[in-house]
Amino acid sequence: MTYINITSVKLFVKVQNIFGVCKVFACLVVIGGGIYEIARGNTGNLDKGFEGSNWNPGSIALALYSGLWAYDGWNSVTVVTEEIINPGTVTVVTEEIINPGTNVPLSISIAVPLITALYVFMNVAYMAVLNFSEMTSVPAVAVAFGARVLGPASFLIPLGVAVSTFGCAMSVQFGVTRVCYTAARGGHMLEALSYVNIKRMTPAPAVAFQALLTTLFIIVGNINTLIEFASWFLWFFYGLAMVALLVLRRTQATKPRPYKVPTVVPCFVVVVAIFLTVFPIVHNPSVKYLMAIGFIILGVSLYTVFVYYKKTPYTILRKLTFLTQVLFESVPPTDRQD
């Protein structure tokens, strides 16, 4: 995955397209199995889907973490707009002339409803085949579904899960590294992270840095803890981003904007972000939330010292930059590379 993102953006797009088709095919296999079972009259479990529900706001917020995390891939589009919406030019990602005011919103408005429909129909298929106790007791619902419905072809389900996981991780890495690259280019992170490979024109140092952080998080935590930890972080900063958007809309109202978000959208996101960040702490106080807050305080402190006041150890940074250039054959980006 890291190798692909370092090697070539075009290779990433080709692999991602192939894996995307495979993921949709796996979803359709599950949906088809569900339709078959419903046609046979296996609908008894559908009437019991909400039995035993917990309506505590904190529990709902924690449950939403996993669901919203599954849908969060759309956000990757918004952080790679530099490579998607350069007006009047041939872009690296799509190799087409792009209209900056419509293409990103259009891609999100088409993809999110389609993915939502796939996921909803898949859940209906699961409920048609498995009862509540089976779904909560098995380690992988899709695998249990495949064993029950597909018989000899049940291997398609774990294969589809693996393909889906790889494709998702690869696209998220692609997006996150562009955030890191852009922040470094703007002077908000280490300058070396803004360098690009001189042959492949990819932000190789940023990709490698993200891979290192991912490895560390995998070592120190389990998947459920990481989802809750990361989701709390995400929605905290989503809320801050929407507040910043509202402030900028008032203080810089005359600035040109390729796409102007309706005001009701950031207001709604702020309300949701408050719900998803406050209620889990009230409902289930945990050290992971203290760690998340500690990370934020640490980040603000480091930013204040090293970026705002520019108290940087130049000798160490110069050696680190040299090492990065040698390891990744990278150079500072030029206007043409940007």
N, C-alpha and C positions, 0 to 999 in steps of 0.2 A: 504494500500500500504506500509506504513512505517512498519506496523506490520509484513507483509510478509517478507520484506527485513531484518528485525531484527531477525525473527524467524528461517529461514532456507534458504540456497541457493538452496537446492534441491526443496523446495516448490516454490521458485521464478521461477525456471526453468519450473516446471510443469504448474504453473499458466500462465506463459508467453507463453508457447507452446499452451495452450488451447486458450488464447486470440489471439495469432497470427493466428491460424486457423480461428477463428471467424472474425477477421479483413479481411483476404483474402476472406472469403465467402461474407462479406458485399460488398467488392470491386467488386467481380464477379457478384453479384446481380445487381449492378449499371451498369456494363458493359453489362450484358445480356439485361437489359432494354433499353440501348442505341442501341444495335444491333437490337433489335426488332423495335424500332422507325425508325432507318435508313432503315431497310428492308421495312418499310411501306412508304418510300419515304420522310420522314421528314429530309431533308438535307439542307433546305434553310438557316438556321442559320450558317452552317459550312463555308459558303462563306464570312461571315461577322465577322469572329472571331477577325480580327485585325483592324477593323474600329475604328477610334478615338484614335489610339495608340499614346502615348506620347514618343518620342524618346530622350527626355532630359536624359543625362547620370545619373544625380542625381535621376530622377524618376525611371529609370531602376534599379539602385542600391537598392532603397527603395523597389521596387516591388520584387526584387530577395531575399530580406530578408525573406519574408514570404515563398517563394518557397523553398529556401535553408534550412530554418528552418524545413520544412516538411520532407526534405530528410536527415536531420542531424543525424538521429538515428544510421546510420552505424558507427558513431564515437564512440559509446559506446563499440564496439568490441575492438577498439584499446586501450582503457584505462583499460581493464580487462584482459590483456594478461597474467598476473601472474597466473590467475586462469584458463587459457585456454591452454597455450602452454608450460607447464612444460615438457621438453622432457623426454620420457622414464618413466613417472609416470602416475598414475591414477589421473585425475584432478577432482576437486569438481564439476565443471560446466558440463562437458561432460561425465565424467566417462569413457573416452576412452584414448588410447595411442595417443598422439598428436605430429605431426611433426611441430616444431616451424617455419620452413622456409616457409611453404606452406599454413597452415590451415587458418590463419587470412586473408592473401591476397585472398585466394580462397573463403572464406566466403563472403568477401566484393565484389569480382568480380562477384559472382553469385547473391547475394541478391540485390545489387544496380540496375543492369539492370532489374531484375524482378520487383522490386518496381517501377522503372521508367516506365516500360511498363504498369503496373497496373494504375498508376496515369495518364499517357497520355491517355489511353483508357477511363478512368473515365471522364476526361475533355472533350473528344470527345463526350461521352454519354451526359454529361450535355449540351453541345452546340447543340446537336441534338434535345433536348427537350425544352430548355429554351433560350430565346433571350437575348441579351446583357443587356437590361434594367431590365429584370427579375432577372438576375444573380447579378446585382449590387445593386438591391433594397431590396432583401430578406435577412434576417439575417443569414440564413443557406441554401446554394445552394442545398446541398444533400437532405435536408428535402423537399424543394420545388420540387425537381426532383421526390422524392418518392411519394409525394401527386399526382403528375401529371401522373405517369406511373404505380405505383404499386397498387393503390387503397387500398383495405382493408389490404394489406400486407405492407403498407407504414411505419408501426411502426418499421419494420426491419432497416430502415435507421437511425433514432435517436438512436436506440439500438446499431447499429453497430458503430456509432460515439462515443457513450459513452464507449463501449468496447475498441475501438481503442485508445481513449484518456487515459483511465486508463492503458492499456498495455504500451503505449508509456511513460507515466509518470513514471511507475514502472521501466521500463528498463533504463530510463535516471537516475533515482535515484540510481539504482544499479551501474551504471558506475561512476556517479559523486562522490558517497561516497567512491569508491575505489581510486579515485584521492586524495580525502581528507585524506583517511587512509594512503596512500603511502607517501604523502607529510609530514604528521605528523610523520610517522615512520622515515623519513629522517631528521627530525629536522626543517622543514620549517613551521610547524604549531604547535598548542598546542599538547604536548605529549599525553594527554588524548584521543585525537581523533584517535590515533593509536592503542588503546586498543581493544581487542576482547572479546566477551562474552565467559565466561569460559565453558559454557555448549554447546552453539550452534556454536561457532567459527565464528561468524559474527561480523563485525565492528559496533556494535550497537551504540556507541557514535557518530561515523561519520554519520550514518544513521539518528539519531535523530537531529544532528546539521543541516544536509541538510534539513530535514523536517521543522525545525524552520525557516531557511532562506527562504524557499519557502513560508511559511505562511506569513512572513513579506512582501515579494514582492507582494503577491496576495492582501494583505490589502492596500498597498500604490499605486498600479497601475492597469490600465486596460490591457487587453490582447494584443492589438495592440502596445501600448507603451512598454510593456515588451518584445515583440518579437523584435522590433527595437532596444531596449536597449541591450538585450541579444545578438542579432545578431551582433551588432557593436562590442561588447566585444569579441565574439567568433572569428570573422574574424580578429580582431586586434591581438589576441594571436595565431591564426592559422598562420598569417604572421610571427610573431616573432618566432614561433616554426620552421617554414621552414628556416628562416634565421639562426637559431641555428643549424639546421641540416646541412646546407651548410658549416657553420663554422667548425663544428665538423668533417665533412667529409674531410676537408682540414687539420685541426690541429691534428686529431686522425685517420688518414687514415688506420692504421694497426689494429685498434680495430676489434674484431670479431663481425659480425652483422648477426643474424639469417635471416633477410630479408633486402636487400639493395634496397632502393627506387631509381628508375632511376632519374638522376639529373634533367631531364626536368620537372618532376612532382613538386618538391619544387619550382623551378623557376616559373612555371606557377601559383602555388598557391600564391606565393608572389605578382605577378602582380594582380591577382584577389583580394587578400586581400587589396592591396593599393586602387584599384578601389572601393571596397565596404566600405572602412572606410573613404576615403577622399571625394568622390563625394557627399554622403548624407549631409555632413557638409557644403560643398560649395553650394549645391542646396537648402537646407532647414536648415539653422542654428537654432539649438534648444537647450534649456537648458538641455535636456536629454543627449546630447553629452558632454556638459560641466561637467555634473554629472559623466558620464562615465570616462572622463579624470581625474576628481577629485578623483574618486575611485582608479584609477591606481596610481596616485601620493600618495594617502593615503596609499595604499598597499605597495608601494616601501619604503615609510618613515617608516612604522611600521616594515617592514622586516629588514630594515637597523638597526633600534634601537634594536629590540628584538631578531633577529636571527643572523645578521652579527656581531653586537657588543655585543650580549648576555646580554643586560641590562634588565633582566626579574625580575619581582617582585616574588621572590621564595616563599614567605609565602603565597601569594594569589594563586599562581599556585599549590602549594602543597595541599591547601584546596580544590581547584577546582578538582584536580586529585582524591583526596579521595572521594569527592562527586560523581564524575563520576563512580568510581569503585563500590560504594555502589548502585547507582541508576541502573546501567546496568550490574551488576555482571561481570565486565570486568577486564582484566589483560593485562599487556604488552605482545605482541606476542612473542612466541619463534620461533626458526628456523623451528620446525616441523609445527607450526601453519601457518607460512609464506608460 
